Amino acid sequence: MTRQASLPPIAVIGAGFSGTMAALQLLEALPPEQPVLLCERGGSFARGLAYGTGNPAHLLNVRAANMSAFPDRPGHFEEWLSGADLGEGVVTTSAGTFVARGHYGSYLTDLLTAAVTGPGVPRLRLVNDAVVDLEPRAGGFLLRTEGGQTHRVAGAVLAMGNLASAAPKSRHSLDPWAPDSFGRLHPHAPVLIVGTGLTMLDAVASLRAQGFTGAILALSRRGLLPNAHAPADLWPMPDLRPADFASLRRLLARIRSDVARAAERGVGWHGVIDALRPLTDTIWRSLPPREQARFQRHLRPFWDVHRHRTAPPAAQTIADEIARGALTVRAGRLIAIEDEASQAVVTLRLRGAERPERLAVQAMIDATGFGHLPQSRDPLLRRLLDRGLVRPGPFGLGLDAGVDYRAVRTTAGEGGGPLWILGPLLRGVLWECTAVPDIRNEAAELAGLVAATLDRAAAA
């Protein structure tokens, strides 16, 4: 079949890691006459929120050895590191080498720059504007941006990252991703961080880097802290049976049995959890919905602190903060916020307490991580939902999609081209879709599926 001289582009919406890797993989998979639009509403491409930090204490939570952007080139990031003059922000530990996230942002920027400035006619086109609509058209969509741009596209990949958290806000709230806006904080009044996961660790580092020397209270429902990476021998992938997927209790017992057997052979639990990585999404999809719901209610926080571990230096910093009494970690819930002129008075219900406790704080930081789809006010998502071109995924954590990453429409969704979903917006359909090792594999797979879908459409 003879192709036309130029094909309408595929749009990738969001240029953090998910969107950047989708765009780069699509350039490889699509025919040379088909461009890719990479659309980003933020101030920079490739870095996103995660890799835009300049604080060398904000370390990657994954060893450098497993941070290649490409599944078929596992040493790619380490090769880039060896040729880069980075100074501080590269820490070698017994558990591996960990690198500042800002350096990883530079790595991704270099990859994107090479794709834009390479030889020949550039196929990757950058659109630095917020996409607010995808209007169905014959053979695709009309993409509209907040700034008034329009582009005809054959289809689109939604890769906008985590949904914004819907945690209660105060006029004394600080953005954990914008530490330069913290302003002057007084050492005599505490700061409250809501959430005790990986974002909390970064928030503490940001507060200290900005010169705050006062007390910090970190609060979450269970008060769990992320575990640190540790040296761990390899453990074989478990041979799970269909019966293991029928019950969360049975599955948990099976994993605990593996941990016990590993311990007898001198292998830490880290190796057992790592051995589950290739199976995690198969396990999630195989669990009955009621068991998935039980996982959400009871086990998710425990899974997160064991699966999504932190770099040993970051864990040690938090341990030191707790030991000297500068950081207190509590289990409980934030019930209410009363804003006053120079402070917020928060009402907390701490676990085990007979009655709520009131506390005056000078600032609050939301480190709860991600929000849910029903609370999202993103104009593009709202319009796509209203048209039936996408629908909520399981538990409202993201959007629904098939095994081919194709967005599932409601019966009302008609017309337009195909939509695909990648990254954290798949949370609920997949379980592990937020870390680099998972997203890089999913981006490569998605690109091949997109190319095959468009090829079939062209041949029809």
N, C-alpha and C positions, 0 to 999 in steps of 0.2 A: 504494500500500500504506500502511495506517495503522500507525504505529509505536506501541509500548507507551509508557506514560508515562515509564518509566525503563529504561535498558539497563545491563547489568553493565559495569563499567569495564574498560579496558585498563590493564595494569600496565606501567610502565617501570621497570626495575631498574637502578639506577645513576643518579646525578644530577650527574655531571661535565658536560662540554660535550656529549658524545654523548647522554646521557639527557635533559638539559635541552632540547636542541633537538628530540629526538624527541617529548617531551611537548608542547612549544609547537606543533609542526607538527601533532600529532594533534588538539589542541584546534581547529585550523582545519579539519582534514579530516573529523573524525568528526561525526555528528549532534549537535545541542545537548543531547539527552537522554542522551548517553553520557559519563560522567566519565573522567578519567585519573588513575591513582594513580602518583605519582612517589616511588620508594622509594630511600632513601640510608642506608647504614650509618655514614657518616662524620659529622663534627661539623657540616658545613655543606652546604647545597645549592648547586648551580650552579658553585661554584668548583672542586671536585675537588682533586686533588693539584697539577695544573698551575697553577691560578690562585689558590691559597690563600696564596701567599707575600706577605709584606709588604716584601720587600727591593727597593728601587727599581732595583738593579743587575740583577735578574732580568727581562730584557726579553723581549718576544714575539719569536719567531724569524721572524715574518711581518710585513710592513709593515702599518701601521694601515689603509692604503687597501684592503687585501684581507682585513680581519678582521671585516667585517659578519657577524652571525649569520644573515642571511637572503639567500638567493641572488637574490631578486627586488628587494632593496633594497641595492645595493652600497655606498652611502654611509652606511648606518645607523650604523655604529660611529663614523665620523668626525663625524657630526652629534651623537652623544652626547658625544664628546670636546669639541666646541666649546662645549657647555653645562655642562661639568663643571669644577669648581675642583679641580684635581688636584695642583698644586705640582710637585714633582720627579717624575721617572719618565716624562717625555715628551721624547724626544730626536730632533731633526731632523738628518738626515745627507744627503749627496748621493745616497744610495741610497733615501731615503724617511724617513718618520717611524716610530719604533719606541717602543712604550709598555710600561711595566712590566706584568708579568703580573697583579699584584694589581689594577691598574686595570681590566684586562679582566674579572677576577672581579667587580668592582663593577658593570660593565656587564651581565654575565649575571645578577647578583643583581637588578638593577633590572628586567630583562625578566621574571624569574620572579615578582618581587613584584607587578608589574603584572598578571600573569596570575592570581595568587591573589586579589588585592584589587580586581579590576575590578568593574564593575557587574553586577547580577544574581546568580543563585545560583552560587557558585564550582564550577567543574567540575574544577579541578585540586586534587587532594588530596595533601598531603605526608605521607609515612610515614617518620619518622626512625628506622629500625630495619633490621637486616640481614635480608634475605630468605634463608631457609635451605631452603625447599622449595616446589615447585609440584606439588601432587598432582593428577593427572588426575581430572576430574569431567565429567559430561555437560555438553557445551556450554562447557567451559572448564577452569579449574583452581581449586583451593583454595590460595591463597597463605598460607604460614606464615612468621612472622618469629621471630627469636631471642628477642624479648621476649614471645612468646606471642600476638601478634595473628593473626587469620585474616581473609582477604578472598576472596570469590568474584569471579573475574575471567574475562572472556571470552577473553583471550589475554594474551600478555606480550611485551615487547621486552627482550632482554638487551643492556644497554649498560653493562657494568661496567668498561670501560676496560682498560688493560693488565693482563695476567696478571703476578703477582708474579715477580720474578726468582728463579732457583734458584741463584744464585752462592753459593760457599762462605761461610759466616757465621762470625764470631768474636764472642766476648763483648766485644771491643773495637770492634765495628761501630757506625757512626753512621748514622742514617737521613737521607739527603740531603733528605728532605721535611720534616724536623723539626729545623731548625738550632738552635732554642732548647734542645734537649736535648743539645747537643754537650758541655756542661760545660766545665771548665777544661782547655785544651790547652797544653802546655808548648812554648815555641819551640825547645827544644834537640833535640826528637825529631821525626822526619818523620811525615807522614800519607800513607797509600796510598789512591789512588782507583783503583778497578778500572773501566775504561771511559774512553774519551777523546772521547765524543760530546757532545751538547748538555747532557746531565745533568751531565757533568764540569764544564762551564763554570759552571753554576749552583752546583755544590758548591764550587768555588774561591771564587766570590763570597761564598757563605755562610760559609766558613771565615774569610775576611778580615773580613767584617762582624762576626763573633763575636770578633774580636781576635787570631786566630791569626796569628803572623808568621813561623812556621817554614817548613821545606822541605816541599814536596808532590811526590809521585811519582805520575804518572798512567800507567796501564798498560793496553794493549789488544793484541789479536792483531797488528794492523798498525800501531798507533801513529798512526793518522790523526786529524787535527783537522778539525772542520767548517769549510768555507769561509765567508767573509763575503758578505753581499749587496753588490752593487755596481750602479751605474747601468748599465742595459742597454737597448738598443733592442729593439723587438719583432722577432721572427723568425717567419716563417710556419710553421704546423704542417706537419710533414713528410708527404709523400704516400707512406706506407708500402704496400708490396705484400704479398700473401700469402706470397711467397717470403721476405720479410724476417723473418717470424715463425717460419720453420722452424728457424732456427739463431741462437743467441745471438751467435755469431761474426759472422754476416752483419749482424745487427741493430746490433751495436756498431760495425762498420765503417761502416754507413750513418749513424749518429749522429756518428761522428768526421768523416765527410765533410762533414756539415752544419756542424760546428764549424769546420772548415777554411774552408769557403765563407763562413761568417759573419765569420771573422777577416779575410778578404780585403776585406770590406765595412766593416770597423771595428766589428763587433758582437761582443761578448764571448760566451764559452760560456754565460754565465748566461741569455742570451736564448734559446739553443737548448734548454737544459734546461727552461726555463719553457714553451716552446712544446709540449713533450711532455706537459704536465700533463693536458690533456683526453683524451689517448690512453693514459695510463699503464696503467690497468686493462684496457683493451682489449688492449694489448700483452701484459700479464701473462696474461690468460685465453687468449690465442692461442698462447702458447709451449707446445710439447709438455712434458709433465711432466719429461722428462730435462733439458730446457733450463732449466726453472724450477729444478730441483735444482742445476744448474751455476751459475745466478745466485746462489742461496743460498750456495753454497760459496765462490765466487770474486769475485763482483762486488758483492754487497750492500753491504759497507762503503764501497766507492768511490761507489756510487750515493747512499748516505745523505749523505756529506759534500758532494756536489755538489748534491743535490736539497734536502736539509733544511739550509739555510744559517742562519747566525746574524746577529744585528744587528752592524753594524760596531763600536759601542763595546764589545760583549762580546768580539769577536775581538781588538780592540786591547788590552784588559785582559789577555787570555791571552798575547798576544805580548810585552807588557811584563813579565809574570811570568817568561816563559821567558828574555827578554833579561837580566834581572837575576839569573838563576840560582835564583829562588825556586820555580819549577815546572820539573820535568823530565818529559818525555813519552817513554815507551819502548814499543817493540814487544816483546811477549812474552806468556807465560802464567803465571798463578798456579797453582802445583802443589800447595802444602800450606800449612797454617796451624797453628802451635803456639801455643796461648794460654798466656801466663805471667801472673803477678800484675799487673804494671803495663804489659805490652806484649804484642804478638803478633809472633812470629818467622815471617816468610813466606818460602817458597821460590819463587823465580821462575826461569823459563827464558826468558832474554832472547834475542831473535832474533840469530843470529850468534854467540852465546856457546858455548864448547866444553862448559861444565858449568853446572849450576844455581847460582844465587846466593841466599844467605840474607841477609835484611834485617830488623832490628828496627824496628817501627813502633808508635807509641802508639795509633793508631786507623786504621780502614779504612772506606771509603765505597764502597758498591756503586752504580756509575753505569752498569751494563750495560744499563739500559733496560727490557727486558721478558722475561718467562719463557715457557715452553712449556707446553702443556696437560697433558702427562703428569705434570708435577711439581706441578700446581696442587692445593691442598688445600681450595679453596673448597667449602663444604658443598653449596651449591646446584648448582654445576657437577657435582660428583661424583654427586649424586642424579639429575640429569637424564641424565648419561651412563649410570649404572647402569640406568635405566629404558628406555634407548634413545630418549629424546625428543630428544637431540642426539647428534652424533658428531664426532670430531675432524676438523678441516679439513686441508688439505694441509700436510705437514711438521710437524704438531702445533703450529702457531703459534697456532691459535685453533679456532673451531668451523666446521663445514661449513654452507654455505647455498646456496640457488639464486640466480638472477639477481633474484628477487623478495625477497631478504633473508630468505626463509623458512628456518628451521632444517631441515636434512636429518636425518631420523630413521633409525635402524637398523630392521631388520625386527621387532625386539622392541618398538619404540615404538608403542604403541597408546593410543587414548583421549585425552581432554583436548582443549584448544583449540589454536589455532595459536601458534607461537613464532617471533619474528623476531629478527634479530641486527643490531646497529649498532655502528660504531666499531672500535676495535682488536681486538675479538674476531673480526673478519672477516679479520684479517691471514692471508694465505695464499690465501683465496678472492679477495679484492681485494689490491692491493699498497699503494695509497695510501688508507689509511682511518684515519689518526691525526691529521691536521692539520685545522684549522678550515675552510679552503676546500673540502676534500674532504667532511668530515663534514656540513657544512651542506647541501650538495647531496644527499647520500645520505639525510639525515633528511627532507628535503622529499619525495623520491621514495618513501621507505619509508612515510611517512604516507598518501600517496595509495593505495599498494598495500594497506595495512592496511584503509583505509576500503572499498576495492573488495572485498576478501576478505570482510569482515563483511557488506557489502551483499548479496553473492551468497548467503552462508549464511542471511541473514534471509529472502531470497526463495525459498529452496529448500523 
